[in-house]
Every structure is written in C-alpha cells, then in structure tokens.
Amino acid sequence: TRSADDPSAKPKGRRSAYVIFVDEQRPKLEKQGMSFPEIAKKCGRLWRKMTPEATKKYQALADEDKARYEKEMDLYRAQSA
C-alpha cells in the first residue's frame, strides 16, 4: 500500500480536465442527495454541454497537474535508480 508520507512511493497519477471538473461538482451534487451513479450521469451531461471556452479552465488545471506528475515521476525515477 502506498503511503503519502513515503518518499519512495510512486506519485499519484495525473488528473484529466474532466476528473477535475467532477471533483469540483461532486460536493454540490452530494448535498442534493444524489447517489454516485446519478452524480456520474449528471456530470457527464454537464461536461458535454460545456463550450470549449468553458472547459479551458479545467484543461489549464489538468496541464498544471500533468506538470506536477511529470516532476514527481522524474524524482521517483531518480530515487529508484
């Protein structure tokens, strides 16, 4: 099992723009009493309706997370070598 405190642990994977969007929406939808499958369907519908302009915020956050992941993987590989 990977521990967050273990420096030799493989970094957590990068998150996509959609995953970041869902993580932002989930708490709002849970407060409405929605189940996980309902949340997944609702988020999918909301995401598909979004304009490319609206998704840019999430894509930028995903790009930042990708950079974080690549940096952490470089450190992980260096420690593993």
PyMOL commands that set and color helices and strands:
alter all, ss='L'
color gray80, all
select helices_A, chain A and resi 17-31+36-49+52-80
alter helices_A, ss='H'
color red, helices_A
deselect
rebuild
show_as cartoon
